[in-house]
Structure formats: structure tokens, C-alpha cells
Amino acid sequence: MDEEQVIAAVDLGSNSFHMVVARIDPATRTLRVIDRLRETVRLGTGLEQGQKRLSPAARQRALASLERFGDRLRRLCAQQVRAVGTNTLRRARDAADFMQEAEQALGHPIEVVSGYEEARLIYLGVAHSLGFDARPRVVVDIGGGSTELILGRGPRAERMESIHLGCVSLTGRCFADGRVTERQFQQALLLARLELGPVETGFRAPAWLEAVGASGTVRAAADACASRDWSPPGWITAEALGRLRRLAVEAGDAETLGDWLGLSGDRRQVFPAGLAALCAVFEALGIERMEVADGALREGVMHDLAGRLGMLQHSEDARANTVMALRRRYSVEAGQADRVAATAAALLHQVAPAWGLSERFYHDILDWAAQLHEIGLDISHAQYHKHGAYILRNADMAGFSRQEQQLLALLVRVHRRKLARGQLKSLPQRWLDTGRRLAVVLRLAVLLHRGRADGSASEPRLEPLDDGLRLWFPPGGLADNPLLRADLAQEQRYLERAGMVLALAEPVW
């Protein structure tokens, strides 16, 4: 098998870890799954004890699972694998420490995605698995630590919410002793409705014509209903769900219910809570029938990765679309953004091999930062680089992981004035040198276009140094431009304070 045509997606969920490996058919430019792995890890159990730290046992289970996944992915390069962490890693206080060990075990970088991005990826996976047409649909995914609600048409999600409601978290609050009583179920239902309350109005019918469910909880409930002929295979009705709820209370505990339903051992403990969450969703959104999808987050991650690589028909990178949408929303001056982006790309091309920045991602992130470096001007000219960084750190940005948003915000934050070392230290360890070098390239591109007119920049030749750059200008490039000379002199002082060198081929003064 041609390994270059293989991609993989890894989903580090709060309850289970999943991996999907697929081959891209070069003739049809479609995906064919060739391997799947699923392991119950219960990563979120430590958080539910109120510590917001991963328990040693959960960490050990997680790292052992990732080592097994990593063994399968050893022959794939970084661009062919995308691994994402969800609710538990968003909330854990010690997530950064765990991530270093986890990346070493897997052998690939791991991204933590926001709830908004998780919802978008879930919808993408479900849409591809069912071949959605243009009718409006609501997609529901009940995970271990969160529940995602998405409204969309065809392959595109239009409204997304992620709420703190999952089968692992709800188990700890209502079914920790393993018993299932009517009182416990009512308590779980009430807690779930409280979480759904702030968002349910926008997701109720008639905002959609069909309801679709994803995740292990939904599939297990559908299988249980179908095995008793309460609903057709692959579907859940409100009536069937009510009968399943009564059966759970009749069983009296999770183990007995698991025996009656034939649930796997790792599903039994969390199923009563997942069932309560599903009942709450049916009630809150007014659902009468729900179709069950095979695709979910990992399939969405896989299709999104293939789209980034341009491997599929109608491929697109959601991040590029997000950047252009932000440009329009915040009235960024397109001409200046394009000028700075073009110059930044040309400068990076000169130094990328020596600095180890040849990967496509580094060129993309620099381009996006250039496109958005003036986004803060829509708020205020004073300190606009700080306003822009705040927007990019906190906005819902489809396609971006939290780490990618952090890097993008950092580049915008330090594209002018002081190159703050403290800001750079906030980046993941693997991006510290990268962030500093990309920031220098962006700063030079902005500086060269201070005139804000086409043809105003005198583009230098760059010589990369270990701790900075040497700039070579064409004859007369500096002598005939005193403002550029003054700007470069100031930039030398800024970079010197940040421990970097900006050397010129001729004296500034």
C-alpha cells in the first residue's frame, strides 16, 4: 500500500480514544477506511472528583492507549495524522503536562479543539456518513464530557453549541454508585435540562426537518430499542426511548441493565447517564424520531484533514474560509492585508529551509496572520495589535485548534512595537522558536509596507542567522529612503531587547 495515500484521525475523548485510518483512492479522490481502533480510557474520571486534574490511573490508561495507536501510525508523517483532544483536555488544569507525554507516546502532535470546533467536526463526519442533502438538520452528539448540538444544511454546519453534559460527567453526579432508580434518573434529567436550557430554543423544531444522533450512547440506545422491536434499526423514536428509560429503572442498576441489553463491559457504567442525557435532548428539542449515524468526530477530523491536504473532490481548508470571513466582519483593508501577506510569503521563502519552516502550515499561519494583522483597527487605532490578538484568542474560529489560534493571536500581538518575550513563552514548547522567527518575518513585512501603497516596499534579501537576520538591500534601497532607515533602526532596538539580531548590510545612519 502506498503510505503517501494514507491518512489517520485520532480522537482523544473523555470516555474513549478512537483512531480511524483511511486510504485515499487517487482515481476517485474518495476515502476508504482500512482500520479502526477504539479503547475505553475514561480520561475524564479524574476531573469529576472536583480536582480538575487527570488522575494517575487515567493518565496511565491514556498513555498506554496512545502508545498502541502510535505503533500503528509509525510509518505516517506528521502531515498525514491529525489528533484532537476534547472536553477533558479543555478543562484539565494539568493538560499541558499531560500533552507532552501524550505526544511522545503517540509520536504525533495533539491539538485541543474548542467545543465550537468539535461540533463542526462532528457535523462534518455525520454529513459525510449519511450523504446529507440541503434539508435542514439537527445533529446531536452525546460524548463523555460534553454534548454538541449542530444545525446545518448539506455538508455545512450553520449553528453550533457545546454544553457541559456528558455520560462520564453525569455518571459521577447521579449514578456513581451504579444504582439506577427513578429518583436518580429524574435528578440526571433535571441536571441535563438545566444545561440545555440556555440553548434549546434555537435548536427546537421547526428549525430542522430531521434529527440525527451520533456517538456510542446514541448507537447503544438505538441497538437496544431495535433488539426489542421498539423502533426500526438505525432509528430511535420518542416512544421507544421512553420504554428504554422505564426498563433502566426496572433493572435497578447499571450491571443488570447491561446484561439485559447486552452492553459491552466498558459501556455499562456510563449508559444510564447517557440515556438520561438523550432523553433530555429529546424533550428539550421536541424530537420524535432520530436517525443514527455511524460517522462522528474522528470521521470529521479525517475528512477535514483530507480537505486541508487537497486530496478529495471539492477539497477546502476551513481555516482559510474563517480568515476571509473575519477580514470581512472586521472591515480589514484588503489591499494592505494582501500586500503584507505577499511580502511576508516572499521573505519566508528565503529563510524557510535554513530555519526549518518549509512545512505548508508555517506558510499558511504566516499568511493568515498577515491577512488579519490589522483586525483590531475596527475597535480602536490605539493598541490595535492587542485588540486584534484578543479577538483571535477568543473568537469561535472554524477549523482552528486552540494551539493554532494561540499562535495566530501571538503573531498579531507582536507584529509591531515591543516583541514581548512573555507573550512568546505562552506558546507550546514545540512552537517557541517557530513563533519568534515567524514574528520577525511578519514584523519586517509590515514595516516594509508602511507607505500602504503598491510598489512602496523595497524588498531586501534575507540571510538567516542563528539568532536573527541580516538584511541586504539593493543599491540605494536605504540611502534613498530615510523613513525606512529610521524604522529599521527602531526595529533593531526592539529585537535586541528580545535577544535577537537584525543586522544590515550597510549602516542605518
N, C-alpha and C positions, 0 to 999 in steps of 0.2 A: 504493500500500500504506500502511495505517495504521501509522506508525512506532511508535505507542504500544503496539502489539501485538507488537512485535519484541524479542527478547532475544538476547544473544550470550554465548558462553563462550570463553575463551582459555586454552589450556594451554601453559605455558612448560616443556616437558620438557627433560631432559638431552640428548636426541638431536634431537628435532623440536619445533617450535612448531605448534600446531593452533588453528584457530578454527572454531566452528560458530555459524551464525546461524539462528534459527528464528522462525517466526511462530506465535502462539497463536491458535487458532481460537476466537472468542468463543462460538460456538454449542455446540461440543462440549467446550471447555476442554481441548484437547489440543494438542501441539506438532507442527509440520510443519517439517522442516529445509528451508531455502531457499538456503543457501550453506555451502560448506566450503572451508577453505584449510589446506594443510599445507606447511611448509617445513623442510628439514633445516638445523639450525643448529649442532649438536654443541656446545652450550653447555658440556657437562661435560668437554671435552677438556683444557682448561687445568688442571682440578683433578687430572687423572690423572697429571700430571707432578710431583706431590708438593708443589706450591706452595699449593694450596687457594685460588688466585686465578684469576679469569677471564682467559684470555689476551686480548690486544688484538684478535686476529683473531676470536675467538669473540664478544667484545663487539660488534665491528663488524657481524658477521653477524646477531646478535640484534637490534640496534637498527634495522638496515635492514629486517629482517622485521617488527618491531613497527610501524615507520612505514607499511608497506604494510597491515598489519592495521588500524592506526588510521585510514587513509584510508577503509576500508570502514565503520568504526564511527563516523565523524564525526557523523552525524545522531542517534546514540543518546545519551541522558543517562546519567549515572553509575549510576543505579539499574537500568538495563537491561543492564548489562555486568558480568560477573564474570571477572576474570583471575587465575589462580593459578600460582604457581611451585612447583616440587617439589624433588627431591633436591639438584640442583646449587645452587640458591639457598638451601637449608637449610644447606649445608656451606661455601659460599664465604665467605671472610673479608671480601671486599670487596663483598658482596651489597648492603649499604646504599647504597654509592655508585652501584652499577650500577642499583639500583631507581629512584633519582631520574631518571636518564637514560631508563630504560625506560618509566617512567610518562609522561614528557614525550613520548616517541616514540609511545606508544600512545594518549595522550590520555585515559587512564582509570587509576584506582588499580590496583595489582597487590598481591595478597596472597600471602604464602608460607604454605603449609599444611604441617602436620606429616605424618609418614608415616602416622600413625593416621587423620587426616582424609583424606589422599589415598586410603587403602584404602577408607574408607567411600564416598567419591565414586565410585570405580571400581565398587564393587559396585552402587551406585545406577544408574549408567549401563548396566551389563551387565544388571541386573534389568529395566530398562525396555525394553531392546532385545530381550530374549528372552521377556518376559512370564512371569517366574518364578511358579510355584505354591508351595505350602507345603512341598515336599520340601526336605530339607537339601542344600546345595550348597557346594562349594569353588570359589572364583574365584581365578584366578592371572593376574597382570599383570606381564610382564617388560618393564620400561622401560629407559631409557638409563642411569639411575643407581641404581635400586632395583627390587626385586621386592616386590609386595604379595600377601599371602595373606589371603583372607577366607572365613570360614564364615558362612552366612546361610540364612534361610528367607524365601521370598516377597521382598518389597521391602526387608526389613530385614537389615542386617549384624549378626551377633552376636559374632563374634570377628575381630579384625584385627591383622595384623602387617606391618611394613615392614622389609625387610632390605637391607643394602648389597650388592646383587647386581644388576648391570645390564649390558646389552650394550656400552655405551660403556666402563664401568669394567673389565669383564672383557677387552675387546679390548686395552686398554692393558697389562694384566698378562700376557696369554697369546698374543695374536695381533697384536702391534704391528707385526711385520714383514710381515704379510699372508699368511704361510705357514700351512697347516693340516696338521699332522702328528698321528699317533696320540699321540705324547708330549705335544704341546701340548694336544690335546683332553683327555687324561687329567688334565693339570695343571689345566685350566679346570674340569673336572668335580669334581676334588678340592676346589678353592677354593670352588666353588658349594655342595658338600655341607657344607663347614665352616661356611658362612654359614647354611645351612638347619638345621644340626644342633640348635641350641638351641630351635627352634620346631616342628620337623617332627612330633614325637609328637602334639601337639594337633590337627594337620591331616591326619593319616592316616585312611584308611578304617578302621572304618565310621562315622566322624563325619559323612560325607556320602554321598549316593546318586549324585550326578552331579558331574563336574568340568567347569568352564568356563574357557576361556582368553581373554584379551583382549590387545590391543596389536599393534603391527606385527610383532614377532618371531613371535608365535603364528600370526597370519594368513599370514605368508610361509611358515612351515613347513607349514601346512595346505594352502596352494595348491600347494607343491612336491610334497607327498605325493599330492594329488588328481590332479595332472597326470600322474603315473606310475601311477595306479590302485592306489596302495598303501593308500589309505583313502578313504572316501566324502567328497564335497565338504562342507566345513564341519566336518570332524571330523579328529582325529589319534588314531591308535592307537599303543600302545607298540611294536608290531612295525614299523609304518611309520616311527616316529621312529628306531628302531634302523637301519633301512635308509638313512634320510637321513643319519644320522651316519656310516655307512660310506662313503656317497657323498662326503661332505665331505672325509674323509681321502683318498679316492681322487683327488679333484680336486687336492689338494695346496696350493692357495692360494685366497684369497677371490675373486679375479677370475675364475679358471676356474670355480669353483663358481657364481659369479654368472651366468656365461654359460650353464652347463648348466641352471640353474634359471630363467633369465630374470628375475633380480632387477634392480630399478632400481639406478642407479648409487649413490645415497645409502644403499641398504640393504646393499650388498655387503660393505663393510668390517666392519660390526658383526654380520653374520648368523652367522658361525661361533661367536662368543661367545654370542649369543642362543640358538643351537641347543644349545650346551653347558649353558647355564642351564636351558633347557627339559628337556633330558634329566635333569639333576639333580633337577628338581622332580618329574618322573615317577617316578624311582627313590625319592626321599625320601618321597613321599606315597602310593606304591603305586597310581599311576594307570594304568589300562589303556585308557581311552577318554576323550577330551576334546572337548567341543563348543566351537566357536569363535564368539565374539560380535562383532558389529560395534561395539556401544557400549563406551565406556571412560571415562576421566577426564573429557574435555570434555563428553560427554553427561551424565555425572553432575552436573557443575558446572551445566549448563544446567537440568536438572530441579530441582536444589536451589535455584537462583535463582528459578525459576518458583514453587516452593513457598514461598519467602520472601515473594514478592510476592502470594501468594494467587491465582495465575492459573489453576491447574489444579484438576481434581477431586481431592478428598481432600488439598488442599494443607496443608502444615505446615512450620514452621521448626524444623529440627533443634536449633538453638541454644536455643530455649525449652524443648524437652524435656530437653536436657542440664542446664539450670539447675535445673529441677524435680527431676531425678534427684540432683543434688548437694545440694540442700536436704534431701532425704530421707536421703541417705547420711550427711551430717554433722549430722543432728538439729537443723537450724536451727529456731528458734522461729517458727512460721508467722505467728502474729498480729503479732509485732513486724516481721517482714520485710514483711508486707502493708501495715502502717501506714506504715512508712518509704517504701515504694515508691509508695503513693498520694500522700503529701505531696510526694515528690520530683517526681512527674509533674505535680502541680498547680503547683509552683514553676517547673519548667522551662517549662511552658506560658506563663507570664507573660513570660519573658525570651527565649524561643527566637527570635522574629522579629528582635529587636534584636541578638542575639548570633550569628545565622546558624546556629542549631541546630534548624531546623524539619524536617530530614530525619528520616524514621522511625527510621533506625539510631541516632541520638543518643538518642531517647526509649527505644528498646529497650535500649541498652547501659546507660543510667542505671537503668532498671527492673531489669535483671539484677544490676547492682552492688548495688542496694538489697536485692534478694532474697537476695544472698549476703554482705552486708557482715559478718555475724556468723559466717561459716562457720568461722573459726579458733577459736571458742569450744569446739569439740569437741576441740581439742588442749589449750588452756590459756587461762585468762582473761587472764593477764599477756601483754601484747603480742599480743593475739589478732588485731589488724589485720595484723600482719606474718605470722603463721601463715596467715591467710586468703589473703594475697597470694601466699605461696609455693605454696600448693595450686593456686591458679588459674593461676599461671605455668607449672606443671609437669605438671598433670593432662592426661590424654587427654580432650579436650572435643570431642565430635562437633559438626560444623557451624561451629566457630570456626577462623579463621585464626590464625596466630601473632601478628599485629599486634592482632587483636581480643582475644585472650587477654591480651596485654600491657596494653592499655588497661583491660580489666576488672580485672586484677590491680592496676593502678595506682590505680584508683578505690577499691578496697577497702583498699589500703595506706594511703591518705592520707585516709580518711573520718573520722579522729579524730587528736588530738594535733597534732604539727607537720605543716605542709604542705610537705614536703621538696622543695626545688627540684631537687635531684639526681635524685629519682625522676621528676619531670616531664620532665627532659631526656632520659630514656631512650625517650620516645615518638617515633614517626616525625614528621618535621617538620610534616606537614600536620595533626597532631593536638595540637600543643603547646598552643595557645590553647584548643582544644576540651577537652582533658583538664583543664586548670586550671579552666575555667568549670564543667564538669560536676562536678568535685570539690567546688567551693564549694556547688553546689546540693545534692549528696548530704550534705555535712557539716551544712548547715542542717537538712535533713530529719531526720537522725539526732539532732541537738541538740534539735529541737522535740519529739521523742518520747522524751525521757529518762525520762519517767514510765512508759513501757511499758504504757499503758492507752488504750483507745479514748476519743477526745474530749479527750485530755490536751494536745493541741497547740493553741496559739493561732497560727493561720496568718497570716503577715504578707503585705502587698502588697509586691512587689519592684519596684524601679526600677533597671534596668541602667545601670551606669556603664562607662566605657572600661576602668577598672582595678579594677572591683569592683561592689558593690551598695549600694543604700540600702534599708533595711527600714522599712516603715510598718506599725505595729501598730494594731489597733482601740483605742479609748479604754479605758484601764485595763489593756490587754494586758500591759504591762510592770510597771506600778506594783503590780499585784496578784500578780505572780509574781517574787519576788526571786531564786529559783534560776535562772530563765530569764535575768534580767538579768545575773547573775554569769557564766553560761555564754556569753552574747553578748559580755561584756567580755573574757573569755578568748579567744574566737574572734577578736575584733578584733585582739588582740595576735598571735595565730598568723598571721592573714592579712597583717598589716602586715609581719611578718618575711619573708613570701613576696612582698612587693611589691604587695599588693592592699589595697583599701579596703573596709571594711564600715561603712557609715555608718548611723546610727539616726535616726529622725525625732524622737526625744526623747532626752535624755541617759540613759545607762545608770544613773548614780548621781545 
